[in-house]
Amino acid sequence: MLALLPVTGMAAQEAKVVQECSISTGKSVPNVRYQFNDNGTVKDRISSLTWMRCPLGKTWNKATQACDGDVSTVFWQAALNDVQAINSSESHELYHFGGKSKWRLPNIKELASLTEHGCRAPSLNGKAFNGAFPYQTSDGSLKAYIWSNTPNHDGSKVLTYDTVNGEIYERGVSEIAISVLLVSDE
C-alpha cells in the first residue's frame, strides 16, 4: 500500500507531484538521522557529512523550510569549476556557505546513502531536501539527476544519481547538463 505525501517548494514550471511511500516499509533515512540547520545545510548523523539542502541554483528559505528558485544544470567539468570557485573565491555567494570552507561533489556511495528506499518521487528524505529537486518537469530536462565525483569502471563516464527513484546511471561528462548537490566533510 502507498501513502501519498505532498512535495512542496517546486518552481512554477515544475509539475506538482506527491511523494509515494510504502506504509509497510520502515524509513531507511528517517528525520532523526539528520541534524537540521537553519543555514541551508543538513548534517547526516551517521556519516558525519554536511549536505547543502538545495542544489546549486536554488536557495534555502528558512521561513518555509524549503528550497526556492530553479535548479541550475551544468556539464560535469562546469560542476568541478563551480566547486573550485565556491571554495576559493571570496566574492562567490556560496563562499563559506553554512560555515564550511571545503565543499565538493559527493561520491556515488554518499549519494546512494541518501536514498529513502520506501519512497519515490523523491527517493530522498522529504524534510532534509524539501523542494530541492523537480520530480517531473515540463521542459524535458534532467534536473532530478545529480553529478557524483565517481568514474565508471573504465573511467570513460561519471556515475550520476537519480533523485526520483534512487537509481545510478553512467553519463558522459559532456553528454548532459544535470544538477549539482554539494557535500562537506567538515
N, C-alpha and C positions, 0 to 999 in steps of 0.2 A: 504494500500500500504506500502511496506517496502523499506527503503533505506539501501544500504549496505555501511558500513564504515569499512575500513581496521583496523585490530588489529595488532600492531607491537610489537617487543621486545620478541618474543617467542624463547624458546630454540630450538636447532637444531632437537631434536627428537619429537617435538610437531608439529602437522599439522598446517599450516597457515589457519586461518579462518577469516571470516569477521563478525563484529557485525551487527546484524539485528535490525533496529529501525523503528518503525512506524513513518511516516512523519506526520500523522494526530493527534498524541498524543503529547502533550507538555511534556517537560522534567520534571521528578519528582525530579531529583537531578542534576540541571544544574551546569555548571562550576562556576557560581557566588556564589554558595553555599560554595565553598571551598577557603581557603587561601592556595595557592601552595607554598611550601617551597623547596628550593634547597637542603636541608639537608636530603631528603628522607622521609619527613613527609608531611601530608596534614591536615589542621585544618578545621573541619566542623563548619561553622559559626552559624549554628542553634543549634547544640548540645554542642558546645564548646569542643568537643572531638578532640584529635590529633591522627591520624592514621599513622602507618608505611605504606608507599605506596607500599611496597613489602612484601610478606610473608617470613617467615624465610627460608633461603637458597638462596634467591635472593638478589641482591643488587641494589640500585638506581644508575642509570647512569645519572649524571647531564647533560652531553653533549647531550645525545639522549632523555632525559626526559622519560626514560622507565626503567623497571626492567630488569636486566640481570641475567643469571645463571639459575639454576634449583631449583624448589621448593623442600624443604625438607618435607617429610611426616613423622608423628610420631603418636604414640598412645596417648590417652588423658593424661595419667599420665606423659609421657615424655614431653608433651606440658607444663604442670604445672611446671615440673622441669626446663625446658628451661626458663620460665618466671622468676622463682626464681633466676637462675644463671645470667640472664641478669640484674636483679635489684640489685644483691648483689656482684657479682664477678667483681672487677676492671679489671681483665685480660680478661673478655669476650669482644669480638669485638663489641657487641651491648650495652655494659655498657654505660649508659647516652646517648644513641642514640638520636639524634635530640635535645639534651639538656634536655631530660626528664629522671627522675630517677625512675619513677614508671610506668612501663608497665604492662599490664595484658591482659588476654583473655577477649574479649568482651562478653557481654551477647547477647542473641539471638535478642532482640529488637534493640540493637545497630547495629548488623549486618544487620538486616532487613531494618534499616533506610538507608542503602547504596543502596538499590535496585532502579535501574532505570527501572521503570515499563513499559516504552515504548520500552525497548530493551532486547535482549537476546544474549547470547554468545559473550560478557558478559552482565550480568544484572547490572553491576557496571558502574559508571562514567568512561569512557574510558581515560580521561585525568588524573584524580586523581590516577587511578590504572592501568596505561598504562603498558601492558605486565606482569602484576602481576600474572595472573593465566592462565594455559593452558585450553582451552575450548574444545579441542579434543586432546587426546594423543594416541600414537600407542602402549603404554605398558599396557593399561588397568587399570592404576592407578586412584586414586580418588583425584588427586592434585587440582581439581577445588572446592573441598569441604573445609570448614573452621570449626575448632572446636570453640564452644562457651563455656562459663562457666555455662550454664543454664541446669539444670537437667530436665528430662521429668516429667510428672505428678506424678509418683510414685518413682522417684529417681533412677530407675534402669538403665537408659540410659542418654546420653547427647544429646542436640539438636545441629545439625550441619546446616550450611548454604551452599547452592549450588550456586556458582557464575555464573553458566551458565544461570539459569533461575530464581534465587531468591527464590527457594523453601527451605523449612525447613524439615529436616529429623531427626529421633531419631536413635542414634547409640550406641552400647555397647562400653564402654571405652577401651576394648581390642579387639573389633571386626575388626576395620580397622585403618590404618595409613593414616591420611589426613593432610592438610595444617594448618599453624598457622599464623594468622594476628593479630598483637598486637595493642592495643589502650591505650591511656593515658588520665587521667582526668586533668593533669597539663596544 
